[in-house]
Each structure stands twice: as C-alpha cells, then as structure tokens.
Amino acid sequence: MSNDKRISSVAVDIDYQSTQRFFEARGNAEYDNPLSATMYQDQNPDLVSQRDSTEKKLLLEHLAQNMPSRVLELGCGIGRWSWFFAAQEKKITYLGIDFSSSLIEQAKKLAKENVAHESHFQVMSVTEMNDESLLLTPPFDLIIISGLMLYLNDVDCQSVLRNAARLCTPGGSIYIREPLAVSDRLTLKEFYSEELKDNYSAIYRSTNEMDEMIINIMPAENYTRLPWQSPFGEALANRKETHQLFTLISRRGNA
C-alpha cells in the first residue's frame, strides 16, 4: 500500500536538504559502535560489526589478486573502508568524499585511531563532484559506492555511475553495494523511523532498475561484472522489504 510517506512502484524524487540534515545529525551523535552512524542498527552494535567484517572479508577475496593502489569512495560516511585498506600489506592511498561535514570529521578522527595514514577525506557532494578539486588526482584503481545511491534521485544515480566509469582506470574495478527492493521500487519520503528516531528518506530500487542503469553506462563490451550477491548472508539480514546486494564491475583494458 502506498501513501505520501511510503510510495511503491512510482518514481518520485526525495529532498536532499532533508537527507543532509539527517546525516549531519548522525555524524554528531554518539553510538555504542561508531559504525552505526551510517550502517544503523543503533540498538545492535554487534550486528553492525559482523556486517562490516563480513563485507570486508568478501571484498578482500575478490581483490586478492588485484589489490588497488589508489581508492576513491563516493559517499564515504565515517570512512570505514579506509581502515580496511590501511590494514593491507600493500601501500594503498584512499580518498573518501561525503557531503556531510560531521561525518567527515568523524572519518578523520577514526582514521587516526585506526592508523589509516594514507587516508584523505573531503567534504564534497557526489552530485557536484569536481575532478580538479579532488585531493587526489584521478584516475583510481578502485571506486567504492556503498550505501549511497538509495539517497540519490535517478538522474544523480546515473551521474554518479558515469563519474565512476570515467574515473576508474582501465583494469580497475567499481564496487557497488546497495539495499535494493525485494520486489517493486519503494520510496520512503520523510518517513518517521521508530528504529532511527528520525524522519528518513530513501529510494530502494529493484535489481532490474539498477541493472538497466549500469548496463547503459557500463556496457558489456567495455566492462565485466559479477552478478548481484549478498555481502552478509541470510544470518545477518533482518529486513523484509529490502535486501543488501553487491556487484563488482571491472573495466576492461590495462592500466
């Protein structure tokens, strides 16, 4: 059933100012587990840690034979991926951008605590990304888009994917992990979440919608791609209408 707060099947836009207010508040709040700022599950900090470690282990398996040297994360939140790359034997330079200044401040603080020396963070909206203003010069061997596109309207999702394709070096990869609708597209528009204790807006697209966007921007003749898979498995999933899925896209060619 649809209403003005929960809209099924129909494509409608969400308001970015509301979303930014939401994340600035999350960045300024305190949690038992700092990962909850952007991974939620505020009352279940152990689940958040399990999801984080499981997802990172999975990506490591896929990157083991081609570990990147330069990483760009679009919508980095508190920069949890910077800790992962800092822990690898290879020297990896990481840049995370996010439109929330409070989350970026948390990212800088947590990077120091996790000895992520080669990490850089920058307040910048992915919808207004300027290559010349990036702290690291493109291209990048790996681009991460993790839990970002559900907060973007369709036109900006397409723009983010185009930028990722453009900024990814030949032979590099693009990791996408998003919560997608189990069935039809679902939009929450200023919907009050009892779990988060705040109004929340997000767009949960179907896998078909995501596939269409990706294929149009990253055609098979230029990119290879893993099918959608769960990064957490059933044991760590607790949603009925959405499920977390990831894909890894590789750009053909040699760097």
N, C-alpha and C positions, 0 to 999 in steps of 0.2 A: 504494500500500500504506500502511495506517495502523499506527501503533504508539502508545505512550503519549507520544511526543515530537512526532510528526507525525500529525495527525488529519485525515482527509479527510471532507468532506460533513457530518459530525455537528457540531452547535453545542455547543461547550464553552467555559467561561469560562477566562480567564487571570488570573494573580495580579498585582495592581497593585504590591505591595511589591517583587516581583522586577523589575518594569518600572522602578520608580523607582530602585532600586539601579543598574540598568543605565545609566540616563540620567545619574545623578549621576556615575558613573564616566566616562561620555563627556564630560561637562562639565568634569571635572577633568583630562582627558588633553590631550596636545599632538599636533597633526596638522600635516602639511605645508600643508594647506589647512583653515582653521577650519570651512569648510562641511561637512567630513567628520564633524563631531561628530554631526550629525543626518541628513546625506544619505549617510553611509557611503562606500563605495568608498575605503577608507583608503589603499590602495596605488595609487590612480589619481586624484590630485588634479586633473589637467587635465579629466578626465571630469566631475567634480563641478562645476567652474567652468562648463563648457559647458552642463551641465544647468540650472544656476542662471540663466545669462544667457538661455538659450533660453526657459525658462519665463517669465521676467520680460518678455521681449520679447513673448511671446504674450499675456500678460495686459494689457500696455500697449495692444496693438492692440484688445482688447475694451473697454478702459476709456477710450480716447482721447476719445470724445465725451461721456463722463460721468465725469470724474475725481472721485473722492471727496474729501471734506474731512476726514472722520473715519473711521478704520480700526480695527477690533478683530481681532486674530489670536488664535485659540484654539489653544494648544499651539505657542507661537512659537519654541521652541528657542533658538538663538543670535540670533534677531531679524533674519534675513537680509532679510526683506521691509521692515524699517524703512529699510534703506539705499536700497532701490528708491524708496520714497515720498519720502525726503529729496532724491533727485536730480531730482524733477519740478519744473517751474516753479511750479505751484500750491502754496500752503502747505497741507500735509496733516498732520494730527495723528494719531499712531499710538499704539496701546496693545497690547502683547503680554503675554499671561499664559502661564505654564507652571508645572507642579508641581515642576520641578527647580530648586533654588536655585543649583546650579553652572552650569546653562545660562543662567539669568537673569543671573548675574554676568558670564558671557561676553558676553551680549547687550548689557549696559550698556557694557562695555569696547569692544566692536566698534562700537557706535553712535557713541561718541565718535570713534573712528578714522575712521568714515565720515561724520562731520559730520551725523549724524541728530539735529538739535537738538530737533525736535518729537516725539521718540520717548519713550515711557514704558514701563517694564517692571515686572511684578508677579508675585511668587510666589503662584500660586493654581491649584488643581486645577480643571480644567473640569468634573469630576464634583461639585464642591462650590462652584460659582460663585455669588457673592453680588453682586447688582447694586449694592447700597448700598456695598459695599467696593471697587468698581472705582475706579481712579484717575481715569478719565474717565467722565462721566455718559452713559448711553445716551440715545437710540439712535445707531447708526452707519450711515454710508453704504455701507460695505463691510465684510464679515466674511470672514476667511480661515480655512479649515480645511484645512491642507496636511500630509499625512502624519501625521495624528492618530488617525483612527478605527480604524486597524488595531491600536492599542494599547488599545482600549476594548471592553468586553463589549457585547452587543447593547442591553441596557437603557440603558446610558450613551451609546451612539451616538444612540439616539432622543432622549435628554435633551439632548445637545449640539445636535442639529438643531432641536429645539423652541426652545432658547435662541437659536440663530442666527436663526430665523424671528421670534422675539419682539423681538430687539434690533436687527434690521435695519429701518431707516426705510422707509416707502413710497417707491418709486422707487429704492431701494438694491439692492445685489447681494450674493450669497453665493458665494464661490469655494471649490470643493471639489476637491482633488487627492489621490488615494489610490492606493496599489498594490493592485490587485484581482486575484483569481484568474483565470487564463486559462480554467479550466473550473469545477470544483467548489470550494466553500469549502475552504480549507486553514488549519488552526491549527497553529502551532508553539508548543509548551509547554515552556519551559526546554530548548530545543533548542540544542545546542552548535554555534556557527557558527565554522567554520575561518577565514572571512573576517574576522569581528569579534573572534575570540579570546575569546568570552564566551558564556554562556548567553543565549538570546534568545527572547522570546515575542511573538507577533503573530497577528492574525486577518486572513487575506486573504479577503474576501467576494467573491461573484460579483457581476457587474453587476446581475443580477436582484434579488438581496438588497438591494443599495444602492438600486436604483430603487424597490422596494417601500417602504423606509423613507422616502425622500424624498417620494414621491407622497402617502403617508399624512399626512405632517406639513406639506408644502407643496403643496397641491392646485392643479391647473392653473387653476382659476378665480381664484386669488389670486397665482400665480407663473408666470412663463415660464422656460424652461430650455433651454440648449444640450445637444445630445446628447453623450454621452461621447466625448472625443477624447484623443489622445496629446499631452502637453505637450512631449515630447522628440523624437519621431520614432524610426524604426527604427534610425537610425545611432547613437543614444545609449542604446539599450536593450541590456541584457545579462542578462536573466532569462528562464528558460524557463517557469516555472510561474505567474509573476505579470507584470502589465504596469501601468505608471503611466497613469492616466486622469484627466481633469479635466472638470468641468462648471461652468458659470456660471449661477446662478439669480437671476432678477430679480423683486423684489416689485412687484406692480402698484400703481399709485397715484402720487400726487405728494407729495413731502416737505412 
